């Protein structure tokens, strides 16, 4: 079903859609920025942890070197290869380092004197050979220049012929007279050091790049310095195997003797928008627009319905006003001629007629006319209440006097049924009230009591004052009110009537009018009745 809304509703929806779209865009940007920040923090923390692991592994290596130098320095005589071999194996038993190393001692003529690993002496048959066979003459000059005392010197990692990445460290050896005896060289396999890092660090999301301060890159299998590579294996974790770019890495420098190693960390995959988050934001935006559209449509229907209701209310008010005016006109215009008819019938009753039937007819006409006149009075007053044209004029009134007047007015109806009306009043009671309203209430209650009482019965009227309230009650022993009528005696939409003991008719309007008059005085009117046993009607007024 297509609903055509006024233009202003479309404008509101469009404005809301724009504002919501801007908010969703901001939320998306905020989430992305927050995610980038969190990823950067995780990356920095991981890089620091990786640097700490690498630094610790290198420190263990340096500790081994320090032990060798101390042993040679403080020995009474220069240790033999066997003594040094046993000492180092003892060192390994107390240090958390692996055994992937080659230790060599080279004399001042650059000839290998010692060469051994943890498990083997002279593994590569280097003893007795010259270093010049491994490096050129220029390399020996560089070595002599760097090792002119017993300080540690670390060199860049390089590809060794065994197909590993070697980390060489050397320190000069002096005798007790500071005479140069040559130097010790230790070549450490770098792979176990990096393996230790990978074993303790999450590598599923992150990639690492290792290099020296001079820019030489290396991994567990190769050194990328432009030299010959002996190893055919490739490191699966080499950074170029992933999407990481140079700008993605963050780095930490790790000092190691005269060198600095750099460990860099990046995400294996570049930071991309999470499609689930984007989908959720789009769905949320569409739901928000749908909800707003629903609210706008409901608001439109609500306002349209309110206009319809307001229009109907106005029409109903006009109809009710017309009806009330019509009732008032009818009641007013009929009351005068009906009063004349009642007066004329009163005169006729004084005449003597030969026919008893004529007398009965005149009496019946008089009763019917008086009943109609009472109904018209009630209708006229009720219509004035509905239109707000009735005036409340409170003054000090004598209730007992009003009761006596009403008993006198309705004396003929009571005598017609041989009903005795008894008044019991504790004292003369005066209250602040509207005389006409209270008289109407008493008239209606007394009329009902006579109408529904049996012949030759008694109606008891009691007047009393209790604390700050005046109480009026009228009790009869008539036919009472059926229980199903009691719940809506005062409901104008459900007026219920029953015929009196002599088939008198009633409208039910008298009780409704009486209740409204009593409530205008801030009083309470109540009815207690038992079907076939009688009724007590009472009301209270502030004294």
C-alpha positions as CSV (number, residue, x, y, z in Angstrom):
1,X,0.0,0.0,0.0
2,X,1.5,3.4,-1.1
3,X,1.1,6.2,1.4
4,X,1.5,9.7,0.1
5,X,2.7,12.0,2.9
6,X,2.9,15.8,3.0
7,X,6.1,17.3,1.9
8,X,7.2,18.3,5.3
9,X,7.4,14.7,6.4
10,X,9.7,13.9,3.5
11,X,11.9,16.8,4.5
12,X,12.1,15.5,8.0
13,X,13.0,12.0,6.8
14,X,15.6,13.4,4.4
15,X,17.2,15.5,7.2
16,X,17.2,12.5,9.5
17,X,18.7,10.3,6.8
18,X,21.5,12.9,6.3
19,X,22.2,13.3,10.0
20,X,22.1,9.5,10.5
21,X,24.4,9.0,7.5
22,X,26.9,11.4,8.9
23,X,26.7,9.7,12.3
24,X,27.3,6.3,10.7
25,X,30.2,7.7,8.7
26,X,31.7,9.1,11.9
27,X,31.1,5.8,13.7
28,X,32.8,3.9,10.9
29,X,35.8,6.3,10.9
30,X,36.0,6.1,14.7
31,X,35.9,2.3,14.7
32,X,38.6,2.2,12.0
33,X,40.8,4.7,13.8
34,X,40.3,2.8,17.1
35,X,41.1,-0.5,15.4
36,X,44.3,1.0,13.9
37,X,45.3,2.4,17.2
38,X,44.8,-0.9,19.0
39,X,46.7,-2.7,16.2
40,X,49.5,-0.3,16.5
41,X,49.7,-0.8,20.3
42,X,49.7,-4.6,19.8
43,X,52.4,-4.3,17.2
44,X,54.6,-2.1,19.4
45,X,54.1,-4.4,22.4
46,X,55.0,-7.5,20.3
47,X,58.0,-5.7,18.8
48,X,59.3,-4.9,22.3
49,X,58.7,-8.5,23.4
50,X,60.6,-9.8,20.3
51,X,63.5,-7.4,20.9
52,X,63.7,-8.6,24.5
53,X,63.8,-12.2,23.4
54,X,66.5,-11.5,20.9
55,X,68.5,-9.4,23.3
56,X,68.4,-12.1,26.0
57,X,69.6,-14.7,23.5
58,X,72.5,-12.5,22.4
59,X,73.4,-11.7,26.0
60,X,73.7,-15.5,26.7
61,X,76.1,-15.7,23.7
62,X,78.1,-12.7,25.1
63,X,78.3,-14.4,28.5
64,X,79.9,-17.4,26.9
65,X,82.5,-15.1,25.2
66,X,83.2,-13.4,28.5
67,X,83.8,-16.8,30.1
68,X,86.3,-17.7,27.4
69,X,88.2,-14.4,27.7
70,X,88.3,-14.5,31.5
71,X,89.6,-18.1,31.4
72,X,92.4,-17.3,29.0
73,X,93.3,-14.1,30.8
74,X,93.5,-15.4,34.3
75,X,95.1,-18.8,33.6
76,X,98.7,-19.2,34.8
77,X,99.7,-20.2,31.3
78,X,97.9,-20.1,28.0
79,X,95.3,-23.0,28.0
80,X,95.7,-25.8,25.6
81,X,93.0,-26.8,23.2
82,X,91.9,-29.7,25.4
83,X,91.7,-27.5,28.5
84,X,89.7,-24.9,26.7
85,X,87.4,-27.5,25.1
86,X,86.6,-29.0,28.6
87,X,86.1,-25.5,30.1
88,X,83.5,-24.5,27.4
89,X,81.6,-27.7,27.7
90,X,81.4,-27.1,31.4
91,X,80.1,-23.5,30.7
92,X,77.4,-24.9,28.4
93,X,76.0,-27.0,31.2
94,X,75.2,-23.8,33.2
95,X,74.1,-21.5,30.4
96,X,70.7,-21.5,28.5
97,X,72.5,-21.5,25.1
98,X,72.5,-24.0,22.3
99,X,75.6,-25.8,21.1
100,X,75.6,-24.5,17.5
101,X,79.0,-22.8,17.4
102,X,82.6,-23.1,16.2
103,X,85.4,-21.8,18.4
104,X,88.9,-21.1,16.9
105,X,92.1,-19.7,18.1
106,X,94.4,-18.0,15.5
107,X,97.9,-16.9,16.2
108,X,99.7,-13.7,15.0
109,X,100.6,-15.4,11.7
110,X,96.9,-15.9,11.0
111,X,97.2,-19.7,11.3
112,X,94.5,-21.7,13.0
113,X,95.8,-23.3,16.2
114,X,92.6,-24.5,17.8
115,X,89.2,-25.3,16.2
116,X,86.4,-27.3,17.8
117,X,82.6,-27.5,18.4
118,X,80.9,-28.9,21.4
119,X,81.2,-32.5,20.1
120,X,84.2,-32.4,17.7
121,X,87.7,-31.1,17.5
122,X,88.9,-29.7,14.2
123,X,85.6,-30.4,12.4
124,X,86.5,-28.6,9.2
125,X,90.2,-29.5,9.2
126,X,91.2,-25.9,9.8
127,X,94.0,-26.4,12.2
128,X,97.3,-25.6,10.6
129,X,95.7,-23.7,7.7
130,X,95.9,-19.9,7.2
131,X,92.9,-17.6,7.5
132,X,94.1,-16.1,4.2
133,X,92.7,-19.3,2.6
134,X,89.2,-18.3,3.7
135,X,89.4,-14.5,3.4
136,X,91.6,-12.5,1.1
137,X,94.5,-10.4,2.2
138,X,92.4,-7.3,2.6
139,X,90.2,-9.2,5.0
140,X,93.2,-10.1,7.2
141,X,94.2,-6.4,7.3
142,X,90.7,-5.4,8.4
143,X,90.9,-8.1,11.1
144,X,94.3,-6.9,12.4
145,X,93.0,-3.3,12.4
146,X,89.9,-4.2,14.5
147,X,91.6,-6.6,16.9
148,X,94.6,-4.8,18.2
149,X,93.7,-5.3,21.9
150,X,91.6,-7.7,23.7
151,X,88.2,-5.9,23.1
152,X,85.3,-7.8,21.7
153,X,84.6,-7.2,18.0
154,X,81.3,-8.4,16.4
155,X,81.0,-8.7,12.6
156,X,78.0,-8.8,10.3
157,X,76.3,-12.2,9.9
158,X,77.4,-14.0,6.7
159,X,76.6,-17.1,4.7
160,X,79.0,-19.8,5.8
161,X,80.0,-22.7,3.6
162,X,78.1,-25.2,5.8
163,X,74.9,-23.5,4.6
164,X,74.1,-21.6,7.7
165,X,73.9,-18.0,8.9
166,X,77.0,-17.4,11.0
167,X,77.5,-14.6,13.6
168,X,81.2,-14.1,14.1
169,X,82.7,-12.5,17.2
170,X,86.4,-12.1,18.0
171,X,88.6,-10.7,20.7
172,X,92.4,-10.3,20.9
173,X,94.6,-12.4,23.2
174,X,97.4,-10.7,25.2
175,X,99.9,-12.3,27.5
176,X,100.8,-11.0,30.9
177,X,103.2,-8.6,29.3
178,X,100.4,-7.3,27.0
179,X,102.1,-9.0,24.0
180,X,99.8,-9.9,21.2
181,X,99.3,-13.7,21.0
182,X,96.6,-13.7,18.3
183,X,92.8,-13.8,18.7
184,X,89.8,-16.1,19.4
185,X,87.0,-16.3,17.0
186,X,83.5,-17.7,17.7
187,X,81.1,-18.3,14.9
188,X,77.5,-18.7,16.2
189,X,74.7,-20.2,14.1
190,X,72.0,-17.5,14.1
191,X,69.1,-19.8,13.4
192,X,68.7,-21.2,17.0
193,X,68.6,-17.6,18.2
194,X,65.8,-16.6,15.8
195,X,64.0,-20.0,16.4
196,X,63.9,-19.1,20.1
197,X,62.1,-15.8,19.3
198,X,59.6,-17.5,17.0
199,X,58.8,-20.2,19.6
200,X,57.9,-17.6,22.2
201,X,56.2,-15.1,19.9
202,X,52.9,-15.4,17.9
203,X,53.9,-15.5,14.3
204,X,50.4,-16.2,12.8
205,X,49.6,-12.5,12.3
206,X,53.1,-10.9,12.5
207,X,56.2,-11.0,10.4
208,X,59.7,-10.0,11.5
209,X,62.6,-8.5,9.6
210,X,66.2,-8.8,10.9
211,X,69.1,-6.6,9.8
212,X,72.2,-4.9,11.0
213,X,72.7,-1.2,11.6
214,X,74.5,-1.1,8.2
215,X,71.3,-2.3,6.5
216,X,72.3,-6.0,5.8
217,X,69.2,-8.2,6.0
218,X,69.2,-11.8,7.2
219,X,66.8,-14.5,8.3
220,X,67.3,-18.0,9.7
221,X,68.6,-19.5,6.4
222,X,70.4,-16.7,4.5
223,X,72.1,-13.3,4.7
224,X,71.1,-10.9,1.9
225,X,74.4,-9.0,1.5
226,X,74.9,-9.7,-2.2
227,X,77.5,-12.4,-1.4
228,X,77.3,-16.1,-2.4
229,X,74.5,-18.1,-0.7
230,X,75.4,-21.7,0.1
231,X,72.0,-22.7,1.5
232,X,69.2,-23.7,-0.9
233,X,66.5,-23.5,1.8
234,X,64.3,-20.5,2.2
235,X,62.9,-19.2,5.5
236,X,59.1,-19.6,5.3
237,X,58.8,-16.5,7.6
238,X,60.9,-14.3,5.4
239,X,59.1,-10.9,5.3
240,X,59.0,-10.6,1.5
241,X,56.7,-13.7,1.4
242,X,53.9,-11.6,2.8
243,X,52.0,-8.3,2.0
244,X,54.1,-6.2,4.4
245,X,55.6,-3.0,3.0
246,X,58.6,-1.1,4.3
247,X,56.3,1.6,5.8
248,X,54.4,-1.0,7.8
249,X,57.4,-2.0,10.0
250,X,58.3,-0.6,13.4
251,X,61.7,-1.3,14.7
252,X,63.8,-1.6,17.9
253,X,67.7,-1.5,18.0
254,X,69.6,-4.0,20.1
255,X,73.2,-3.2,20.9
256,X,75.7,-6.0,20.7
257,X,79.3,-5.1,21.4
258,X,80.3,-2.7,18.6
259,X,77.3,-3.7,16.5
260,X,73.6,-2.9,16.6
261,X,71.0,-5.4,15.4
262,X,67.6,-4.2,14.3
263,X,64.4,-6.2,14.7
264,X,61.4,-4.9,12.8
265,X,57.8,-6.1,13.2
266,X,54.7,-5.7,10.9
267,X,51.4,-7.4,10.2
268,X,51.5,-10.1,7.6
269,X,48.4,-8.7,6.0
270,X,47.8,-5.0,5.5
271,X,45.1,-3.4,7.7
272,X,41.8,-3.7,5.8
273,X,38.2,-2.7,6.7
274,X,36.4,-5.5,8.6
275,X,33.5,-6.4,6.2
276,X,31.4,-7.6,9.1
277,X,31.6,-4.3,11.0
278,X,30.8,-2.4,7.7
279,X,27.8,-4.8,7.1
280,X,26.6,-4.2,10.7
281,X,26.8,-0.5,10.3
282,X,24.9,-0.5,7.0
283,X,22.2,-2.8,8.6
284,X,22.0,-0.5,11.6
285,X,21.7,2.5,9.3
286,X,18.9,0.8,7.3
287,X,17.1,-0.2,10.5
288,X,17.4,3.3,11.8
289,X,15.9,4.7,8.6
290,X,13.1,2.1,8.7
291,X,12.4,2.9,12.3
292,X,12.3,6.7,11.5
293,X,10.0,6.1,8.5
294,X,7.7,4.0,10.8
295,X,7.7,6.8,13.4
296,X,6.9,9.4,10.7
297,X,4.1,7.3,9.2
298,X,2.6,6.7,12.7
299,X,2.9,10.4,13.5
300,X,1.1,11.2,10.2
301,X,-1.7,8.8,11.0
302,X,-1.8,10.0,14.6
303,X,-2.2,13.6,13.5
304,X,-4.7,12.7,10.8
305,X,-6.7,10.6,13.3
306,X,-6.5,13.5,15.8
307,X,-7.9,15.9,13.2
308,X,-10.7,13.4,12.4
309,X,-11.4,13.0,16.1
310,X,-11.3,16.7,16.7
311,X,-13.7,17.2,13.8
312,X,-16.0,14.5,15.1
313,X,-15.8,15.9,18.6
314,X,-16.7,19.3,17.3
315,X,-19.6,17.8,15.4
316,X,-20.7,15.8,18.4
317,X,-20.4,18.8,20.6
318,X,-22.6,20.8,18.2
319,X,-25.0,17.8,18.1
320,X,-25.2,17.6,21.9
321,X,-25.6,21.3,22.2
322,X,-28.4,21.1,19.6
323,X,-30.0,18.2,21.5
324,X,-29.8,20.0,24.8
325,X,-31.2,23.1,23.4
326,X,-34.0,21.1,21.8
327,X,-34.7,19.4,25.2
328,X,-34.7,22.7,26.9
329,X,-37.1,24.2,24.4
330,X,-39.4,21.3,24.5
331,X,-39.3,21.1,28.3
332,X,-39.8,24.9,28.7
333,X,-42.5,25.2,26.0
334,X,-44.5,22.1,27.3
335,X,-44.2,23.0,30.9
336,X,-46.5,26.0,30.9
337,X,-49.5,24.4,29.1
338,X,-49.0,21.2,31.1
339,X,-49.1,23.3,34.3
340,X,-52.3,24.8,33.1
341,X,-53.8,21.4,32.5
342,X,-52.8,20.3,36.0
343,X,-54.4,23.4,37.5
344,X,-57.5,22.8,35.4
345,X,-57.8,19.2,36.6
346,X,-57.4,20.4,40.2
347,X,-60.5,22.6,39.7
348,X,-62.4,19.8,38.0
349,X,-61.8,17.5,41.0
350,X,-63.7,19.9,43.2
351,X,-66.8,19.5,41.0
352,X,-69.4,16.8,41.6
353,X,-70.0,14.4,38.8
354,X,-72.8,12.0,38.6
355,X,-70.6,9.4,37.0
356,X,-68.0,7.8,39.2
357,X,-66.1,6.8,36.0
358,X,-65.7,10.5,35.1
359,X,-64.1,11.2,38.5
360,X,-61.7,8.3,38.0
361,X,-60.7,9.6,34.6
362,X,-60.1,13.1,35.9
363,X,-57.9,11.6,38.7
364,X,-56.0,9.5,36.3
365,X,-55.4,12.5,34.0
366,X,-54.2,14.5,36.9
367,X,-51.7,11.9,38.0
368,X,-50.4,11.5,34.5
369,X,-50.1,15.2,34.0
370,X,-48.3,15.7,37.3
371,X,-45.9,12.9,36.4
372,X,-45.3,14.4,33.0
373,X,-44.7,17.8,34.6
374,X,-42.2,16.3,37.0
375,X,-40.4,14.7,34.1
376,X,-40.3,17.9,32.2
377,X,-38.9,19.7,35.3
378,X,-36.2,17.1,35.6
379,X,-35.5,17.2,31.8
380,X,-35.2,21.0,31.8
381,X,-32.8,21.1,34.7
382,X,-30.7,18.2,33.4
383,X,-30.4,20.0,30.0
384,X,-29.3,23.1,31.8
385,X,-26.6,21.1,33.6
386,X,-25.3,19.7,30.3
387,X,-25.2,23.1,28.7
388,X,-23.7,24.8,31.8
389,X,-26.6,27.2,32.1
390,X,-27.7,26.2,35.6
391,X,-26.6,28.5,38.3
392,X,-25.5,27.4,41.8
393,X,-26.7,29.9,44.4
394,X,-25.8,28.6,47.9
395,X,-27.4,30.2,50.9
396,X,-28.4,29.1,54.4
397,X,-31.6,27.0,54.0
398,X,-33.9,25.2,56.4
399,X,-33.8,21.6,55.3
400,X,-36.8,20.5,57.5
401,X,-38.9,23.3,55.9
402,X,-38.1,22.1,52.4
403,X,-38.9,18.5,53.3
404,X,-42.3,19.5,54.7
405,X,-43.0,21.5,51.6
406,X,-42.3,18.6,49.4
407,X,-44.4,16.2,51.5
408,X,-47.2,18.7,51.3
409,X,-46.8,19.0,47.5
410,X,-46.9,15.2,47.1
411,X,-49.6,14.6,49.7
412,X,-52.2,13.6,47.1
413,X,-50.0,10.9,45.7
414,X,-49.4,9.5,49.1
415,X,-53.1,9.7,50.1
416,X,-54.0,7.9,46.9
417,X,-52.0,4.9,48.2
418,X,-52.8,5.4,51.9
419,X,-49.1,5.9,52.5
420,X,-48.1,7.6,55.7
421,X,-45.0,9.8,55.4
422,X,-43.1,10.2,58.8
423,X,-40.5,12.8,59.3
424,X,-37.9,12.4,62.1
425,X,-35.5,15.4,62.7
426,X,-33.2,15.7,65.7
427,X,-33.1,19.5,65.4
428,X,-33.7,22.4,63.1
429,X,-30.9,22.0,60.6
430,X,-29.6,24.7,58.3
431,X,-27.0,24.1,55.7
432,X,-25.3,26.2,53.0
433,X,-26.9,25.0,49.8
434,X,-28.9,25.9,46.7
435,X,-32.6,25.8,47.7
436,X,-34.0,24.8,44.3
437,X,-31.4,22.0,43.7
438,X,-31.9,20.5,47.2
439,X,-35.7,20.8,46.8
440,X,-35.5,19.0,43.4
441,X,-33.4,16.2,45.0
442,X,-35.8,15.7,47.9
443,X,-38.8,15.8,45.5
444,X,-37.3,13.1,43.3
445,X,-36.4,10.8,46.2
446,X,-39.8,11.2,47.8
447,X,-41.6,10.7,44.5
448,X,-39.7,7.5,43.9
449,X,-40.4,6.3,47.4
450,X,-44.2,6.9,47.0
451,X,-44.2,5.4,43.5
452,X,-42.5,2.1,44.5
453,X,-44.2,1.7,48.0
454,X,-47.1,-0.6,48.6
455,X,-50.5,0.7,49.7
456,X,-51.0,1.4,53.4
457,X,-47.2,1.4,54.1
458,X,-45.0,3.9,55.8
459,X,-42.2,6.1,54.4
460,X,-39.6,7.3,57.0
461,X,-37.6,10.5,56.4
462,X,-34.7,11.1,58.8
463,X,-32.8,14.3,59.1
464,X,-29.6,14.4,61.2
465,X,-26.3,16.0,61.6
466,X,-23.2,13.9,62.2
467,X,-20.0,15.9,62.9
468,X,-19.6,18.4,60.1
469,X,-22.1,16.7,57.7
470,X,-25.8,16.9,57.3
471,X,-27.5,13.6,56.5
472,X,-30.8,13.0,54.8
473,X,-32.4,9.5,54.3
474,X,-35.7,8.3,53.1
475,X,-36.7,4.6,53.6
476,X,-39.6,2.7,52.2
477,X,-40.7,-1.0,52.3
478,X,-41.7,-1.2,48.7
479,X,-40.7,-3.4,45.8
480,X,-37.0,-2.4,45.9
481,X,-34.6,-2.3,43.0
482,X,-33.5,-5.5,41.1
483,X,-29.8,-6.2,41.8
484,X,-28.9,-6.0,38.1
485,X,-30.2,-2.4,38.0
486,X,-28.1,-1.2,41.0
487,X,-24.8,-1.1,39.2
488,X,-25.9,1.5,36.7
489,X,-28.6,3.5,38.4
490,X,-26.6,6.7,37.7
491,X,-25.4,5.9,34.2
492,X,-27.1,8.2,31.7
493,X,-26.3,5.8,28.9
494,X,-28.1,2.9,30.6
495,X,-31.2,4.4,32.1
496,X,-33.3,1.6,33.6
497,X,-36.9,2.0,34.9
498,X,-39.5,-0.2,36.4
499,X,-43.2,0.5,37.0
500,X,-44.5,1.5,40.4
501,X,-46.9,-0.5,42.5
502,X,-49.8,1.0,40.7
503,X,-48.1,0.8,37.3
504,X,-46.8,4.4,37.6
505,X,-44.2,5.1,34.9
506,X,-40.7,6.6,35.6
507,X,-37.8,7.8,33.4
508,X,-34.8,7.2,35.7
509,X,-33.7,10.7,35.0
510,X,-34.6,11.9,38.5
511,X,-31.9,9.9,40.3
512,X,-29.3,11.0,37.8
513,X,-30.2,14.6,38.2
514,X,-30.3,14.3,42.0
515,X,-26.8,12.8,42.1
516,X,-25.4,15.6,39.9
517,X,-27.1,18.2,42.2
518,X,-25.7,16.6,45.3
519,X,-22.2,16.4,43.8
520,X,-22.3,20.1,42.9
521,X,-22.7,20.6,46.7
522,X,-19.6,18.3,47.2
523,X,-21.9,15.7,48.8
524,X,-22.6,12.0,48.3
525,X,-25.8,10.3,47.2
526,X,-26.2,6.6,47.7
527,X,-28.9,4.0,47.2
528,X,-29.3,0.8,49.3
529,X,-32.0,-1.6,48.1
530,X,-33.1,-5.2,48.4
531,X,-35.5,-6.4,45.8
532,X,-39.1,-6.9,47.1
533,X,-38.1,-5.6,50.5
534,X,-37.5,-1.8,50.1
535,X,-35.0,0.9,49.5
536,X,-33.0,3.5,51.5
537,X,-32.0,6.6,49.5
538,X,-29.7,9.0,51.4
539,X,-27.4,11.9,50.8
540,X,-24.9,13.9,52.8
541,X,-23.9,17.5,52.6
542,X,-21.2,19.6,54.3
543,X,-23.0,21.3,57.2
